[in-house]
Amino acid sequence: MIDAFITNLGRYNEGHLDGEYLKLPSEKQDLQALLKRIHVDGVRYEEVFITDYKTSIAGLRERLGEYESIDELNYLAALLHDLDGYERAKFEAALKYGEYTGSVRDLINLSQNLDCYDLYPDVTNEEELGYFLVDELCMLEIPEHLQGYFDYKAYGRDAHYNGGVFTDAGYIQKYDGGFIEHYDDRDDIPDEYRIFAYPEPEQLSIRDTLRHYQRMIADSPASISAQDRPVPTFDTR
């Protein structure tokens, strides 16, 4: 549903683009492996940001920012993944409608309230709306001998004036009331969609630990004399 290009912010500020696309929804171990590859270890490099998105949901990419929560994005992607074809088209049309689209929080709530919208597929103008309302929804009964004289476009124009938006997916309108904000903040993300975690630190061998310590000694200020430096001891049994 969503591919997010996760980028190491510290390395980016140093002039390096260390990043990869993460396909969402995803699992914790997949993200940890990616973070390890882009050198985000939770010690020297902790912060990430998102430099690009790919998605098959029309109109969604423009609603997502650089510093979104990966856990929130993962939850949103999981919700979108569970939509059927008609619901997905309705979600895309609702993005064009424009309400509840200002944040990932809004988008999560929007995906959970699609029953508050009606979508008339393939209705792209006022005349088609008029025919759909009369012929398909039977919202007005017209005697057969007057049907050729009825102004369907004017009827559709009046209906459009009362609310609704034409989109590539069709005409969408929203009911007044009934929209429930099920999602408030990150505390509401189910545990199975919480995936952000730094990679587990590597277990170094005694030899690697000694080399690491020696590098630290070599990089220490010259003002520290050798006799003042602690000498490590290792149990090699």
N, C-alpha and C positions, 0 to 999 in steps of 0.2 A: 504493500500500500504506500509506504513512504521509504525512500532511501535518503539518509542524511549523511552528509560528508562531515565526519567528526575530525576536528583539527586541534592539534596541540597549541594552545594559546601562547605558552612561554616560548616554544621554539619559533612560532610565527613572529613574535616580537623580536627574536634574534635573527630573523631573516630567512627562516627555513619553513617550508610547507610540509609538515608531517601530518598527514591525514589520510583517511580512507572512508569509503561509503559503508554505512551500516544499514542493512535491510531490516526495516521494522514492519511488523513486530518481531522481536528477537529475544534471545535468552541471555542470562547474565554471563555465562561462560563465553558466549560469542563476543560480547562487548569487552570483557576483560582481555581476551586474546587480541582484539583490535587495539585497545589502549596500550597494551604491551608493545605492539608493533610500531605504534607512533610515539613511543617513549613517554607516555603518561604513567608515572609510577606512584603518584600520591605523595612523593617526597620532594624531589627536585621539581617535577612538573606535575601540577595538580589540576589546572584549569583547562577546559576545552571550550570551543565554540563551533558553530556549524556554518560552514562557508557555502554550502549549496544543498539543494533538495531536488529529488526526482520523485514524481508521483503520477499515477494514472488517473487521479481524481482531478478533473478540470477545475481550475480556480483555487485549488488548495495551496499550491506552492507560494503564491503571493501573500498568503495569510500567515506564513511561518517566518520567524525571525532567527537571528544569529545565536541568541543566548537562551533558547528554549530548554526546558528540562527534558533530558533524555527519557526519564521515567514517564513524564506526561505524554511525550510524543509516542512512546511505546504503547501506552494505554489507548491513545487515540487511534493509532494504527490497528490495534487489535479490534477495537469497536468497528472501524471501517471494514476490516477484513470479514467481519461477520454479517455485513449487510448483503442482501440479495441484489440482483441487478436493478430492480425497480427502486429499491431504497437507496441504492448508490446514485441513481439518476436524480432522485428527489434531493439527496444531500448536495449534489452539485448545483441543482437549481436553487436550493436554499442559500448556498454561498452567494449566488448572484442576487438573491432577495436582499441579503445584506445584514439581517439581524443575527446577533450571536455569532459574530465572525471576527471579533477584535482580538482574540487571544486563543491559545490552545485550550484554556479552561472553557471558553465560550463554545469552541468547536466540539469538545467532548459533550457538553450539554446539548448542543444542536443534534449530534448524532443519536442522542437518547430521546429526542423529542420529535422525530420525523412524523409521528402520527398527528402532530398539530398542523400539518401542511397537506394541501391537496395539489397533486401534479396532474395536469392534463397533457399527456405526451403528444408531441407533434403539433401542438397548437402554438403557432408562431406569430399570429397577428390578430387584430380585432375581429375581422370577418370570420376567421376560423374559430375564434372563441365563441362568436355568436352561434354558428352552426353546431358547435359541440354542446353548448348549453341547451339548445332547443332540441336537437336531434338525438343526442346521446344521453343527456341528463334529464330531458323532458321537463325543463324548468318553466316552459311556456308552451301552452297548447295553441297551435295555429290551425284554423280550418284549412282543409286541403285546397279549397279553391282560392285561398288567399296566400298560400305559401310562396307563390311566384312573385308576389308584390311585397313580401316582408323584407325589411332592411336589416339583414343579419349583422352587417358591419356596425350599424348604429347601436344595435342591441349589445353587441360585443364591446363597443366603445363605452357604453354606460356601465357595463359590468367591470371593465378594466378600470374605470374611474374610481370604483369603490375599493380598489386594492388588488394587488397582484403584479407579477412581473413576467414578461416574456423572456425565455432563456433558450439556449440551444436544445435543452432537453424537453421543452414545452412550457406551458403556462403554469406558474405556481402561485398559490395564494395561501395565506396563513389565517388560522382561526384566532379570534380574540380570546385570550385566556387559555388556560390549560397547559401552558409551558411550565414544566417543573425543573428547577435546577438541582439535579441529583448530585452533581459534582461541585464541590466548593473549593477544595485546595488539594495539595499533594497528599495530605493525610487520608484522602478518600480513594487513593489508588490501591486497588487490590494487590496483595503481596506478590501474586504471580507475574505482575507486570513491572515490578520494581527491579530493574536490572543494573542500575549504575553501581559499580563497585570497582575499586582499583585492583589491579592484578595482585595476586599473592606474591610477597617478596620471595626471591630465590634463596634457597638454602645453599650457602657457600661452603665449600670444603675448607679444611684448615689451611691448605696451601693458598687458596684464593683469598681467604680472610687475611692471611699474612701479607699477601701482595697488596691487597687493598689498604692495609695499615701502612705499609711502606710508602705507598703513593701519597697517603695523607701526610706522612712525615716529610716527604720530599716537597710537598706543596705548602708546608707550614712556614710562618714568618722566620726569617733568618735570625731574629733577635732571640729566639728560643734556643738555648744551647743544647747540645746533645745530651749532657748529663741531666738536664731537667726533663727530658722526654721519658715518659713511662715506657718500660720494656714489656711487651706482651709475653705471656706464658701460655702454652697450649699443652693440654694433655693429649699426647699422640698415641696413647694405648688403644 
